[in-house]
Amino acid sequence: MTREIKSKFIKKLDKSKNLINKFITLDIETFVKDNVLIPYCISIYDGKKSYSFGLWDYETHEMMIIDCLKSIMIRKYNRYNIYIHNMAKFDIIFLLKYLVKLGEVKPIIHNGRLISVNFTFGENLEYGFQFKDSYLILLASLDKLTKGFGVKTVKSIFPHFFINETNLDYIGEVPDIKFFNKINPSDYNNYKKSFNNNWNLKYEVVKYCEIDCISLYQVITKFSNLIFSLFSKNIDNYPTLPSLAFAIFRSNFMDENSIPQISGQISKNIRKGYTGGAVDVYIPENPNGVKLYGYDVNALYPSQMQKWDMPVGNVTYFNGDITKIDVNAFGFFYCRIETPNDIKHPIIQTHVKINNTTRTVAPIGIWEDMIFSEELNNAKKYGYKF
């Protein structure tokens, strides 16, 4: 018995008509006190002007942070994105508890990871903006991004490990190279030549923090313009690179009513047929003097998806032996699986519970499982019975 199950399809998206670049960049600098990170400088850049807030102008860092946040809680920045590089793992830690005092906060979390933070404020919560982690769409350090995108403002250097709560007024020689992070002597000496016993901590940290904001702004602008020119999509609605890539696919390449949204028991059954890739480990024993070459394959999934058929369209559900109706049936089958007696390296995998954890194994013997038809057909070549 077979029956077609009507499914909803993933909708095709429209292309964006106009380029939108409404965003601000923000950066926070900290020092360590009693093994706790303390913010002492915050900078923002809106594409035209930089604004900085330093601990030296406030009694507490809490007052500094609140003052900074209030400076962007204006109608001018309504519905803007606030991009912070590596926000989820660093900067947002210092902002969240103050944001909740100033308005309503709704974080978006996926698989335990913070993706973005929606913040609304005003008498009726009519204003707001969204904090986003630019690292989730631009997966590289800011230093590499500025060089890769060829922007005008490149990331500079700064002696992060020199700063503490007692030396914020420091003016004098450039701090020793040991206070800089991953800097070579040549770069350090070139940096040092720019000063004559007049290195000013306040001035230099504001300069450094603002350069970070400006360079990130320039990188995001270039990336945004590139995506819009190639695919007519704005990046502002997509907080991660996968979500942006999927939106580009849906608006530029996907056919209407081509990918069903499978859910419920059917989805659970099909997922049982996915066990992940098999990994073989070899210990080579090459003769002395003979070189061994190792090869890594990139983009294997897309190349195989292009070459081989994939199950698409509406799901057809059946009971019984489908091969009696169609010997070339294509899909996922629940089968009785029997391995050949002499097999040395079994190839069909399954998931089993071992000590309250799920393990992937390739068993021998007889069991029942869900399996993809092409895996089934391949296994028959090696003596498997179904």
Secondary structure, DSSP 8 states (H G I E B T S, - for coil): -EEEE--EE-------SS----EEEEEEEEEEETTEEEEEEEEEE-SS-EEEEEGGGSSSHHHHHHHHHHHH-SGGGTT-EEEETTGGGTHHHHHHHHHHHHSEEEEEEETTEEEEEEEEESTTS-EEEEEEEGGGTS-S-HHHHHHHHT-SS------GGG--TT-TT-EES---GGGSSS--HHHHHHHHTT-SS-EEHHHHHHHHHHHHHHHHHHHHHHHHHHHHHHH---GGG-SSHHHHHHHHHHHHT--TT-SEE--HHHHHHHHTT--------------TT--------SSHHHHHHHHS----SSEEEE-S-GGGT-TT--SEEEEEEE--TT-SS----EEEEETTEEEEE---SEEEEEEEHHHHHHHHTTT-B-
